[in-house]
Amino acid sequence: MRLYNDRGACLAGVLLSEALRPSTIQMSTGAWFDPVEVGPSGSLCKHGNVNVLTRDKGTSRLAQGCSAHACLVEVERYEGDLPEVTAFQAPEVVER
């Protein structure tokens, strides 16, 4: 599935469960950021990093802990071929 909102978009696998409230999504964290296009804001994260959907604001200026990952998202079926996950490939090294 493609999860998206005004902040970004990512791909995610889906498992339906009656353990969650209706219209609620639970998504695990820990995926590496792996955008389809490097550079443009809002590019689809093909590895499922939930941070592209949530607000990037610390708990305070002192602590800078992470805020709760709660947000509103739209869900739609992803059409087309799945892009290759490249999060674990070493980046190209540019020597100057």
URFEN-V998023 format. One line per field, one symbol per residue. phi: phi as a letter, one per 20 degrees, with the letter a starting at -180 (. if undefined). psi: psi as a letter, one per 40 degrees, with the letter a starting at -180 (. if undefined). A space follows every 10 residues. Layout:
phi: ???
psi: ???
//
This chain:
phi: .ddbbferbb ebfccfbefd fgmdcdcfep fffbffdeof fnffeednff ffddfebffa feelfffgec aecdcbfedo fffffdfdef ffeded
psi: ihhiaedaii iiihhiieei iifihhhiie iihgidhhch heihheefhe deeihghidi dddfiiiigh ihiihihhia ihihhedehi ihhhi.
//
